[in-house]
Amino acid sequence: MHNNSIIFLDFASTTPVDPRVVEAMMPFFDQMYGNSSSTHQFGQLAEHALEESRRIVADYIAAKSSEIVFTSCGSESDNLALRGVAFAERDLRGASHILISPVEHHAVSNTAIQLQELHGFEVEFLAVDQYGIVDPDDVDRRLRPDTAIVSVIHANNEIGSINPIGEIGKICRSRGVCFHTDSVQGAAHLPVNVDELNVDLISIGAHKFYGPKGVGVLYVREGTPIYPILTGGGQEQNLRAGTHNIPYIVGLAKAFELARSGYKARHNNYIQMRDQVVNEVLETIQDSKLTGHPTQRLPNHASFIFKNVDGNTLLMMLDAAGYACSSGSACKTGDPEPSDVLTALGYPREWALGSLRVTLGQPTKPEEIDGFLTALPDLITQIRELVPH
Ligand SMILES: Cc1ncc(COP(=O)(O)O)c(C=O)c1O
């Protein structure tokens, strides 16, 4: 269903595919449809597109082409990073301790928890401050000789906060421990240079930056101990079996190119609208709080909690009023429990259940923000009157 009268303010959940990306992808469905592993000319054309896409992604993050692994999504990249390194590190040097932040996306946290519950690893959670940010000194204190991998989210999907990845990575490197960051949100908006971030592994997903859904990247620094989790053919440096999805890989590279070349220019525009949303919501709505850091956050991301407001009711009422937003992460919608992230930040239930995430995108216009800011306070009042506390 496409409804032009509904304003989309949920660009952290996904983005529309840029028409230039669609155009780049199209010939690889029905004209250059070869299997990149085939030796004939169809295969060579596909392989050329694959390797060119790899080069583009590698160049933008200052990596080598051989360090880029194409996957089927951000979640798969996170899974490969955690499972692949955890199993290799345990095998190679008996390391079975996994250190993650308590504000990871479920693709990281549920993977770590399964490694603990089914495979005997020990998962330890780092502390976060009131904004959901990890202190590098805490990483330093908790690292152990048997730590297999550390994973800290680059920019948080729910609350927008940006972690000091470069500093954390420096500490992990000095202690010889693999460091992964989930940059599925971050790579759409922030500089991603693997050497400045001091990372061994980075997860990226195309659909957050106007690329197709169902394709991602895991950057794997040369020399990182890692086993494949999808075994079969030798594709992707033996780390990810499966015939290459060339149209989607080409689409990811094109979208990344477009996102990388324009993100600095878009920043100011986003920040202006984001700050308008934050300031007006906090001013006009009683018992409202910003979640995440006020400035060290994604430029397009505003997130709130409202006391004694049911977040899902608010989303339904906003939808009826013509605004598509989210409460926390898209995956949380419909779940009556407060999110793990808001719980980790220590918010009581009567606050944490009333979360709202407003994320801006390339098509967002200032007048849409004005309309949203006019509609929201009344909706909150109505919900509070519906169930008086
Ligand atoms: C921070 C973060 N990590 C991982 C994912 C999962 O990515 P995908 O939907 O491509 O599997 C998302 C998607 O919302 C995300 O925001």
PDBQT file of the ligand as one rigid body, heavy atoms in Angstrom, charges set to zero:
ROOT
HETATM    1  C1  LIG A 401      21.918  -1.085  14.604  1.00  0.00    +0.000 C 
HETATM    2  C2  LIG A 401      21.320  -2.128  13.758  1.00  0.00    +0.000 A 
HETATM    3  N1  LIG A 401      21.945  -3.307  13.625  1.00  0.00    +0.000 NA
HETATM    4  C3  LIG A 401      21.454  -4.284  12.854  1.00  0.00    +0.000 A 
HETATM    5  C4  LIG A 401      20.286  -4.134  12.180  1.00  0.00    +0.000 A 
HETATM    6  C5  LIG A 401      19.762  -5.262  11.334  1.00  0.00    +0.000 C 
HETATM    7  O1  LIG A 401      19.944  -4.963   9.979  1.00  0.00    +0.000 OA
HETATM    8  P1  LIG A 401      19.120  -5.762   8.862  1.00  0.00    +0.000 P 
HETATM    9  O2  LIG A 401      17.718  -5.270   8.967  1.00  0.00    +0.000 OA
HETATM   10  O3  LIG A 401      19.775  -5.360   7.576  1.00  0.00    +0.000 OA
HETATM   11  O4  LIG A 401      19.274  -7.192   9.158  1.00  0.00    +0.000 OA
HETATM   12  C6  LIG A 401      19.574  -2.925  12.276  1.00  0.00    +0.000 A 
HETATM   13  C7  LIG A 401      18.266  -2.753  11.597  1.00  0.00    +0.000 C 
HETATM   14  O5  LIG A 401      17.400  -2.068  12.070  1.00  0.00    +0.000 OA
HETATM   15  C8  LIG A 401      20.112  -1.899  13.091  1.00  0.00    +0.000 A 
HETATM   16  O6  LIG A 401      19.488  -0.730  13.225  1.00  0.00    +0.000 OA
ENDROOT
TORSDOF 0
